């Protein structure tokens, strides 16, 4: 199955190529922040070929009183079109959620 590694360990050009393939070139809208390294992963197949990525981003919801409430935005979750349905996306989601849980278990928010 997949080997999951921190997304920061993957060449950013390969990540962009995968995202462009999965979502098209018009996918470049960003939050204005950097993705959260501790919560973002890449999936490599049995031949160490990059087949999927997940990025999590810090965002905030501002309430009517102007208070910011920190949140985490998930996405994109990308899997190469020819490899979808093999469980890579599920494994990436599980890894990110597990990293969030581990951050809370250690007593610190993952942001």
N, CA, C and O atoms as a GROMACS GRO file, in nm:
protein
  444
    1UNK      N    1   0.085  -0.118   0.000
    1UNK     CA    2   0.000   0.000   0.000
    1UNK      C    3   0.088   0.123   0.000
    1UNK      O    4   0.199   0.120  -0.053
    2UNK      N    5   0.042   0.229   0.057
    2UNK     CA    6   0.111   0.358   0.052
    2UNK      C    7   0.212   0.372   0.164
    2UNK      O    8   0.197   0.315   0.272
    3UNK      N    9   0.315   0.448   0.135
    3UNK     CA   10   0.407   0.498   0.236
    3UNK      C   11   0.374   0.645   0.253
    3UNK      O   12   0.374   0.720   0.155
    4UNK      N   13   0.345   0.687   0.375
    4UNK     CA   14   0.313   0.827   0.401
    4UNK      C   15   0.435   0.895   0.460
    4UNK      O   16   0.497   0.845   0.553
    5UNK      N   17   0.468   1.010   0.404
    5UNK     CA   18   0.583   1.088   0.449
    5UNK      C   19   0.538   1.232   0.467
    5UNK      O   20   0.438   1.273   0.408
    6UNK      N   21   0.611   1.309   0.548
    6UNK     CA   22   0.576   1.451   0.559
    6UNK      C   23   0.582   1.517   0.421
    6UNK      O   24   0.674   1.492   0.343
    7UNK      N   25   0.486   1.599   0.393
    7UNK     CA   26   0.480   1.665   0.264
    7UNK      C   27   0.604   1.751   0.240
    7UNK      O   28   0.647   1.767   0.125
    8UNK      N   29   0.662   1.805   0.346
    8UNK     CA   30   0.780   1.889   0.333
    8UNK      C   31   0.900   1.811   0.278
    8UNK      O   32   0.997   1.872   0.232
    9UNK      N   33   0.895   1.677   0.281
    9UNK     CA   34   1.004   1.594   0.229
    9UNK      C   35   0.997   1.577   0.077
    9UNK      O   36   1.088   1.518   0.018
   10UNK      N   37   0.892   1.627   0.015
   10UNK     CA   38   0.870   1.609  -0.128
   10UNK      C   39   0.904   1.738  -0.202
   10UNK      O   40   0.874   1.848  -0.155
   11UNK      N   41   0.968   1.724  -0.315
   11UNK     CA   42   1.001   1.839  -0.400
   11UNK      C   43   0.873   1.917  -0.432
   11UNK      O   44   0.779   1.860  -0.487
   12UNK      N   45   0.868   2.046  -0.398
   12UNK     CA   46   0.747   2.125  -0.423
   12UNK      C   47   0.702   2.123  -0.570
   12UNK      O   48   0.582   2.133  -0.597
   13UNK      N   49   0.795   2.111  -0.663
   13UNK     CA   50   0.757   2.106  -0.805
   13UNK      C   51   0.677   1.979  -0.834
   13UNK      O   52   0.584   1.983  -0.915
   14UNK      N   53   0.710   1.868  -0.769
   14UNK     CA   54   0.634   1.744  -0.787
   14UNK      C   55   0.494   1.757  -0.728
   14UNK      O   56   0.397   1.707  -0.784
   15UNK      N   57   0.485   1.826  -0.614
   15UNK     CA   58   0.353   1.848  -0.552
   15UNK      C   59   0.267   1.934  -0.644
   15UNK      O   60   0.150   1.902  -0.667
   16UNK      N   61   0.323   2.042  -0.698
   16UNK     CA   62   0.247   2.128  -0.789
   16UNK      C   63   0.204   2.052  -0.913
   16UNK      O   64   0.092   2.070  -0.962
   17UNK      N   65   0.292   1.967  -0.965
   17UNK     CA   66   0.258   1.888  -1.083
   17UNK      C   67   0.141   1.794  -1.053
   17UNK      O   68   0.050   1.780  -1.135
   18UNK      N   69   0.142   1.728  -0.936
   18UNK     CA   70   0.032   1.640  -0.898
   18UNK      C   71  -0.097   1.719  -0.884
   18UNK      O   72  -0.201   1.677  -0.934
   19UNK      N   73  -0.092   1.834  -0.817
   19UNK     CA   74  -0.212   1.915  -0.796
   19UNK      C   75  -0.268   1.967  -0.929
   19UNK      O   76  -0.389   1.970  -0.949
   20UNK      N   77  -0.179   2.009  -1.018
   20UNK     CA   78  -0.224   2.054  -1.150
   20UNK      C   79  -0.291   1.940  -1.226
   20UNK      O   80  -0.392   1.961  -1.293
   21UNK      N   81  -0.235   1.820  -1.216
   21UNK     CA   82  -0.293   1.704  -1.283
   21UNK      C   83  -0.428   1.668  -1.224
   21UNK      O   84  -0.522   1.638  -1.297
   22UNK      N   85  -0.438   1.672  -1.092
   22UNK     CA   86  -0.562   1.633  -1.025
   22UNK      C   87  -0.672   1.737  -1.036
   22UNK      O   88  -0.790   1.702  -1.047
   23UNK      N   89  -0.637   1.868  -1.034
   23UNK     CA   90  -0.737   1.974  -1.024
   23UNK      C   91  -0.736   2.073  -1.140
   23UNK      O   92  -0.828   2.154  -1.151
   24UNK      N   93  -0.635   2.069  -1.225
   24UNK     CA   94  -0.626   2.166  -1.333
   24UNK      C   95  -0.547   2.288  -1.292
   24UNK      O   96  -0.522   2.312  -1.174
   25UNK      N   97  -0.508   2.364  -1.390
   25UNK     CA   98  -0.421   2.479  -1.366
   25UNK      C   99  -0.490   2.594  -1.292
   25UNK      O  100  -0.422   2.682  -1.240
   26UNK      N  101  -0.623   2.597  -1.286
   26UNK     CA  102  -0.694   2.706  -1.221
   26UNK      C  103  -0.708   2.688  -1.071
   26UNK      O  104  -0.794   2.752  -1.011
   27UNK      N  105  -0.629   2.607  -1.011
   27UNK     CA  106  -0.642   2.572  -0.870
   27UNK      C  107  -0.556   2.659  -0.778
   27UNK      O  108  -0.536   2.624  -0.662
   28UNK      N  109  -0.508   2.771  -0.827
   28UNK     CA  110  -0.407   2.846  -0.753
   28UNK      C  111  -0.458   2.945  -0.651
   28UNK      O  112  -0.378   3.024  -0.600
   29UNK      N  113  -0.585   2.948  -0.618
   29UNK     CA  114  -0.634   3.035  -0.510
   29UNK      C  115  -0.581   2.982  -0.378
   29UNK      O  116  -0.591   2.862  -0.351
   30UNK      N  117  -0.527   3.068  -0.297
   30UNK     CA  118  -0.466   3.028  -0.169
   30UNK      C  119  -0.525   3.108  -0.054
   30UNK      O  120  -0.595   3.208  -0.075
   31UNK      N  121  -0.496   3.063   0.067
   31UNK     CA  122  -0.545   3.132   0.186
   31UNK      C  123  -0.457   3.250   0.223
   31UNK      O  124  -0.497   3.333   0.305
   32UNK      N  125  -0.338   3.261   0.165
   32UNK     CA  126  -0.244   3.365   0.202
   32UNK      C  127  -0.151   3.322   0.313
   32UNK      O  128  -0.064   3.400   0.354
   33UNK      N  129  -0.166   3.202   0.363
   33UNK     CA  130  -0.080   3.148   0.468
   33UNK      C  131  -0.008   3.025   0.415
   33UNK      O  132  -0.044   2.970   0.310
   34UNK      N  133   0.093   2.983   0.487
   34UNK     CA  134   0.162   2.859   0.451
   34UNK      C  135   0.086   2.740   0.509
   34UNK      O  136   0.024   2.750   0.615
   35UNK      N  137   0.091   2.628   0.438
   35UNK     CA  138   0.026   2.507   0.489
   35UNK      C  139   0.099   2.459   0.614
   35UNK      O  140   0.216   2.489   0.635
   36UNK      N  141   0.028   2.383   0.695
   36UNK     CA  142   0.079   2.336   0.823
   36UNK      C  143   0.162   2.209   0.802
   36UNK      O  144   0.107   2.102   0.774
   37UNK      N  145   0.293   2.222   0.814
   37UNK     CA  146   0.383   2.109   0.785
   37UNK      C  147   0.354   1.987   0.871
   37UNK      O  148   0.359   1.874   0.821
   38UNK      N  149   0.325   2.006   0.998
   38UNK     CA  150   0.304   1.892   1.088
   38UNK      C  151   0.178   1.813   1.056
   38UNK      O  152   0.162   1.700   1.104
   39UNK      N  153   0.089   1.870   0.976
   39UNK     CA  154  -0.039   1.805   0.947
   39UNK      C  155  -0.056   1.769   0.800
   39UNK      O  156  -0.162   1.720   0.761
   40UNK      N  157   0.045   1.793   0.718
   40UNK     CA  158   0.036   1.773   0.574
   40UNK      C  159   0.127   1.659   0.531
   40UNK      O  160   0.241   1.649   0.578
   41UNK      N  161   0.078   1.572   0.442
   41UNK     CA  162   0.148   1.449   0.408
   41UNK      C  163   0.146   1.422   0.258
   41UNK      O  164   0.069   1.482   0.183
   42UNK      N  165   0.233   1.330   0.217
   42UNK     CA  166   0.237   1.281   0.081
   42UNK      C  167   0.226   1.129   0.085
   42UNK      O  168   0.273   1.065   0.179
   43UNK      N  169   0.164   1.072  -0.018
   43UNK     CA  170   0.153   0.927  -0.031
   43UNK      C  171   0.242   0.882  -0.146
   43UNK      O  172   0.233   0.934  -0.257
   44UNK      N  173   0.327   0.785  -0.118
   44UNK     CA  174   0.414   0.725  -0.218
   44UNK      C  175   0.369   0.582  -0.240
   44UNK      O  176   0.336   0.511  -0.145
   45UNK      N  177   0.367   0.538  -0.366
   45UNK     CA  178   0.326   0.399  -0.392
   45UNK      C  179   0.443   0.305  -0.364
   45UNK      O  180   0.547   0.348  -0.314
   46UNK      N  181   0.427   0.177  -0.397
   46UNK     CA  182   0.530   0.076  -0.368
   46UNK      C  183   0.661   0.102  -0.441
   46UNK      O  184   0.765   0.048  -0.403
   47UNK      N  185   0.655   0.183  -0.546
   47UNK     CA  186   0.776   0.217  -0.620
   47UNK      C  187   0.827   0.357  -0.584
   47UNK      O  188   0.909   0.414  -0.656
   48UNK      N  189   0.778   0.412  -0.473
   48UNK     CA  190   0.814   0.545  -0.425
   48UNK      C  191   0.778   0.656  -0.522
   48UNK      O  192   0.843   0.761  -0.525
   49UNK      N  193   0.674   0.634  -0.601
   49UNK     CA  194   0.621   0.737  -0.692
   49UNK      C  195   0.516   0.818  -0.617
   49UNK      O  196   0.430   0.760  -0.551
   50UNK      N  197   0.522   0.950  -0.626
   50UNK     CA  198   0.426   1.037  -0.559
   50UNK      C  199   0.288   1.018  -0.623
   50UNK      O  200   0.270   1.044  -0.742
   51UNK      N  201   0.192   0.971  -0.544
   51UNK     CA  202   0.057   0.948  -0.596
   51UNK      C  203  -0.050   1.032  -0.528
   51UNK      O  204  -0.162   1.040  -0.578
   52UNK      N  205  -0.017   1.096  -0.415
   52UNK     CA  206  -0.118   1.177  -0.346
   52UNK      C  207  -0.057   1.271  -0.245
   52UNK      O  208   0.053   1.249  -0.194
   53UNK      N  209  -0.133   1.377  -0.216
   53UNK     CA  210  -0.091   1.473  -0.114
   53UNK      C  211  -0.214   1.523  -0.039
   53UNK      O  212  -0.326   1.520  -0.090
   54UNK      N  213  -0.190   1.569   0.082
   54UNK     CA  214  -0.292   1.641   0.158
   54UNK      C  215  -0.223   1.760   0.223
   54UNK      O  216  -0.114   1.748   0.278
   55UNK      N  217  -0.290   1.874   0.215
   55UNK     CA  218  -0.240   1.995   0.281
   55UNK      C  219  -0.349   2.047   0.374
   55UNK      O  220  -0.467   2.049   0.339
   56UNK      N  221  -0.306   2.088   0.493
   56UNK     CA  222  -0.396   2.154   0.588
   56UNK      C  223  -0.344   2.294   0.611
   56UNK      O  224  -0.223   2.317   0.617
   57UNK      N  225  -0.438   2.389   0.625
   57UNK     CA  226  -0.407   2.531   0.629
   57UNK      C  227  -0.469   2.597   0.751
   57UNK      O  228  -0.580   2.560   0.792
   58UNK      N  229  -0.399   2.694   0.812
   58UNK     CA  230  -0.460   2.770   0.920
   58UNK      C  231  -0.555   2.875   0.862
   58UNK      O  232  -0.518   2.950   0.772
   59UNK      N  233  -0.675   2.879   0.913
   59UNK     CA  234  -0.773   2.981   0.876
   59UNK      C  235  -0.842   3.027   1.004
   59UNK      O  236  -0.820   2.969   1.110
   60UNK      N  237  -0.924   3.128   0.993
   60UNK     CA  238  -0.999   3.175   1.110
   60UNK      C  239  -1.136   3.221   1.065
   60UNK      O  240  -1.154   3.276   0.956
   61UNK      N  241  -1.231   3.197   1.150
   61UNK     CA  242  -1.367   3.248   1.130
   61UNK      C  243  -1.382   3.367   1.223
   61UNK      O  244  -1.360   3.356   1.344
   62UNK      N  245  -1.418   3.480   1.168
   62UNK     CA  246  -1.437   3.600   1.250
   62UNK      C  247  -1.585   3.615   1.280
   62UNK      O  248  -1.669   3.620   1.190
   63UNK      N  249  -1.616   3.622   1.410
   63UNK     CA  250  -1.757   3.633   1.449
   63UNK      C  251  -1.804   3.779   1.440
   63UNK      O  252  -1.722   3.868   1.415
   64UNK      N  253  -1.932   3.804   1.461
   64UNK     CA  254  -1.985   3.942   1.448
   64UNK      C  255  -1.920   4.042   1.544
   64UNK      O  256  -1.926   4.162   1.519
   65UNK      N  257  -1.859   3.994   1.653
   65UNK     CA  258  -1.791   4.084   1.746
   65UNK      C  259  -1.645   4.107   1.709
   65UNK      O  260  -1.572   4.174   1.782
   66UNK      N  261  -1.603   4.051   1.595
   66UNK     CA  262  -1.466   4.071   1.549
   66UNK      C  263  -1.365   3.975   1.607
   66UNK      O  264  -1.245   3.992   1.584
   67UNK      N  265  -1.408   3.875   1.681
   67UNK     CA  266  -1.316   3.778   1.740
   67UNK      C  267  -1.284   3.669   1.638
   67UNK      O  268  -1.374   3.614   1.574
   68UNK      N  269  -1.156   3.640   1.625
   68UNK     CA  270  -1.113   3.534   1.533
   68UNK      C  271  -1.115   3.399   1.606
   68UNK      O  272  -1.066   3.388   1.718
   69UNK      N  273  -1.170   3.300   1.542
   69UNK     CA  274  -1.174   3.164   1.595
   69UNK      C  275  -1.090   3.076   1.503
   69UNK      O  276  -1.130   3.047   1.390
   70UNK      N  277  -0.973   3.032   1.552
   70UNK     CA  278  -0.883   2.953   1.467
   70UNK      C  279  -0.949   2.823   1.422
   70UNK      O  280  -1.022   2.758   1.497
   71UNK      N  281  -0.923   2.789   1.298
   71UNK     CA  282  -0.975   2.666   1.239
   71UNK      C  283  -0.866   2.608   1.148
   71UNK      O  284  -0.766   2.672   1.120
   72UNK      N  285  -0.890   2.486   1.105
   72UNK     CA  286  -0.801   2.421   1.010
   72UNK      C  287  -0.882   2.386   0.886
   72UNK      O  288  -0.986   2.322   0.894
   73UNK      N  289  -0.831   2.430   0.770
   73UNK     CA  290  -0.895   2.396   0.644
   73UNK      C  291  -0.821   2.277   0.583
   73UNK      O  292  -0.699   2.276   0.573
   74UNK      N  293  -0.898   2.177   0.543
   74UNK     CA  294  -0.841   2.059   0.479
   74UNK      C  295  -0.852   2.076   0.328
   74UNK      O  296  -0.960   2.102   0.275
   75UNK      N  297  -0.740   2.062   0.263
   75UNK     CA  298  -0.743   2.061   0.118
   75UNK      C  299  -0.635   2.148   0.059
   75UNK      O  300  -0.593   2.248   0.118
   76UNK      N  301  -0.593   2.110  -0.052
   76UNK     CA  302  -0.651   2.002  -0.130
   76UNK      C  303  -0.603   1.865  -0.084
   76UNK      O  304  -0.492   1.849  -0.033
   77UNK      N  305  -0.689   1.768  -0.104
   77UNK     CA  306  -0.651   1.627  -0.096
   77UNK      C  307  -0.647   1.583  -0.242
   77UNK      O  308  -0.750   1.583  -0.310
   78UNK      N  309  -0.531   1.545  -0.289
   78UNK     CA  310  -0.515   1.512  -0.431
   78UNK      C  311  -0.456   1.374  -0.447
   78UNK      O  312  -0.360   1.337  -0.380
   79UNK      N  313  -0.515   1.298  -0.537
   79UNK     CA  314  -0.463   1.167  -0.576
   79UNK      C  315  -0.460   1.164  -0.728
   79UNK      O  316  -0.555   1.205  -0.794
   80UNK      N  317  -0.350   1.115  -0.783
   80UNK     CA  318  -0.339   1.105  -0.928
   80UNK      C  319  -0.463   1.036  -0.984
   80UNK      O  320  -0.504   0.932  -0.932
   81UNK      N  321  -0.522   1.091  -1.088
   81UNK     CA  322  -0.647   1.035  -1.141
   81UNK      C  323  -0.644   0.884  -1.166
   81UNK      O  324  -0.742   0.816  -1.138
   82UNK      N  325  -0.536   0.831  -1.218
   82UNK     CA  326  -0.529   0.688  -1.246
   82UNK      C  327  -0.513   0.601  -1.123
   82UNK      O  328  -0.518   0.479  -1.133
   83UNK      N  329  -0.493   0.663  -1.006
   83UNK     CA  330  -0.471   0.588  -0.881
   83UNK      C  331  -0.583   0.610  -0.779
   83UNK      O  332  -0.577   0.560  -0.667
   84UNK      N  333  -0.686   0.685  -0.819
   84UNK     CA  334  -0.798   0.709  -0.728
   84UNK      C  335  -0.874   0.579  -0.704
   84UNK      O  336  -0.881   0.492  -0.790
   85UNK      N  337  -0.931   0.568  -0.585
   85UNK     CA  338  -1.006   0.449  -0.548
   85UNK      C  339  -0.920   0.339  -0.487
   85UNK      O  340  -0.972   0.231  -0.458
   86UNK      N  341  -0.791   0.364  -0.469
   86UNK     CA  342  -0.701   0.265  -0.412
   86UNK      C  343  -0.675   0.286  -0.263
   86UNK      O  344  -0.600   0.209  -0.203
   87UNK      N  345  -0.736   0.387  -0.202
   87UNK     CA  346  -0.721   0.410  -0.058
   87UNK      C  347  -0.618   0.514  -0.020
   87UNK      O  348  -0.596   0.538   0.099
   88UNK      N  349  -0.554   0.576  -0.117
   88UNK     CA  350  -0.453   0.677  -0.084
   88UNK      C  351  -0.514   0.798  -0.014
   88UNK      O  352  -0.460   0.846   0.086
   89UNK      N  353  -0.627   0.848  -0.064
   89UNK     CA  354  -0.692   0.963  -0.002
   89UNK      C  355  -0.734   0.933   0.141
   89UNK      O  356  -0.717   1.017   0.230
   90UNK      N  357  -0.790   0.815   0.162
   90UNK     CA  358  -0.831   0.774   0.296
   90UNK      C  359  -0.710   0.768   0.390
   90UNK      O  360  -0.718   0.813   0.505
   91UNK      N  361  -0.599   0.713   0.342
   91UNK     CA  362  -0.479   0.705   0.425
   91UNK      C  363  -0.425   0.844   0.458
   91UNK      O  364  -0.380   0.868   0.570
   92UNK      N  365  -0.429   0.935   0.361
   92UNK     CA  366  -0.383   1.072   0.386
   92UNK      C  367  -0.471   1.142   0.489
   92UNK      O  368  -0.420   1.209   0.579
   93UNK      N  369  -0.603   1.128   0.475
   93UNK     CA  370  -0.694   1.189   0.574
   93UNK      C  371  -0.668   1.132   0.713
   93UNK      O  372  -0.663   1.207   0.810
   94UNK      N  373  -0.651   1.000   0.722
   94UNK     CA  374  -0.626   0.937   0.852
   94UNK      C  375  -0.496   0.987   0.914
   94UNK      O  376  -0.489   1.009   1.035
   95UNK      N  377  -0.393   1.006   0.832
   95UNK     CA  378  -0.265   1.056   0.884
   95UNK      C  379  -0.280   1.198   0.938
   95UNK      O  380  -0.228   1.230   1.045
   96UNK      N  381  -0.350   1.284   0.864
   96UNK     CA  382  -0.368   1.422   0.910
   96UNK      C  383  -0.451   1.428   1.037
   96UNK      O  384  -0.417   1.500   1.131
   97UNK      N  385  -0.560   1.353   1.039
   97UNK     CA  386  -0.644   1.351   1.160
   97UNK      C  387  -0.567   1.294   1.279
   97UNK      O  388  -0.583   1.341   1.391
   98UNK      N  389  -0.486   1.192   1.254
   98UNK     CA  390  -0.403   1.135   1.360
   98UNK      C  391  -0.302   1.236   1.413
   98UNK      O  392  -0.275   1.240   1.533
   99UNK      N  393  -0.245   1.316   1.324
   99UNK     CA  394  -0.149   1.419   1.367
   99UNK      C  395  -0.218   1.526   1.450
   99UNK      O  396  -0.161   1.578   1.545
  100UNK      N  397  -0.342   1.560   1.413
  100UNK     CA  398  -0.418   1.657   1.493
  100UNK      C  399  -0.445   1.599   1.632
  100UNK      O  400  -0.423   1.666   1.733
  101UNK      N  401  -0.491   1.474   1.636
  101UNK     CA  402  -0.517   1.409   1.764
  101UNK      C  403  -0.391   1.403   1.850
  101UNK      O  404  -0.396   1.430   1.970
  102UNK      N  405  -0.277   1.370   1.789
  102UNK     CA  406  -0.153   1.361   1.864
  102UNK      C  407  -0.116   1.497   1.921
  102UNK      O  408  -0.066   1.506   2.033
  103UNK      N  409  -0.139   1.605   1.845
  103UNK     CA  410  -0.110   1.738   1.896
  103UNK      C  411  -0.192   1.773   2.018
  103UNK      O  412  -0.142   1.834   2.112
  104UNK      N  413  -0.320   1.734   2.018
  104UNK     CA  414  -0.405   1.761   2.132
  104UNK      C  415  -0.370   1.672   2.250
  104UNK      O  416  -0.380   1.714   2.366
  105UNK      N  417  -0.330   1.547   2.223
  105UNK     CA  418  -0.290   1.457   2.332
  105UNK      C  419  -0.166   1.507   2.403
  105UNK      O  420  -0.149   1.486   2.523
  106UNK      N  421  -0.078   1.575   2.328
  106UNK     CA  422   0.044   1.632   2.388
  106UNK      C  423   0.015   1.761   2.462
  106UNK      O  424   0.105   1.819   2.523
  107UNK      N  425  -0.109   1.807   2.457
  107UNK     CA  426  -0.147   1.926   2.532
  107UNK      C  427  -0.130   2.056   2.457
  107UNK      O  428  -0.145   2.164   2.514
  108UNK      N  429  -0.100   2.047   2.328
  108UNK     CA  430  -0.082   2.168   2.249
  108UNK      C  431  -0.168   2.160   2.124
  108UNK      O  432  -0.178   2.055   2.060
  109UNK      N  433  -0.228   2.270   2.090
  109UNK     CA  434  -0.303   2.276   1.964
  109UNK      C  435  -0.202   2.265   1.850
  109UNK      O  436  -0.092   2.319   1.862
  110UNK      N  437  -0.236   2.197   1.739
  110UNK     CA  438  -0.140   2.178   1.630
  110UNK      C  439  -0.109   2.304   1.552
  110UNK      O  440  -0.019   2.302   1.467
  111UNK      N  441  -0.178   2.413   1.576
  111UNK     CA  442  -0.146   2.538   1.507
  111UNK      C  443  -0.026   2.596   1.573
  111UNK      O  444   0.021   2.703   1.533
   0.00000   0.00000   0.00000
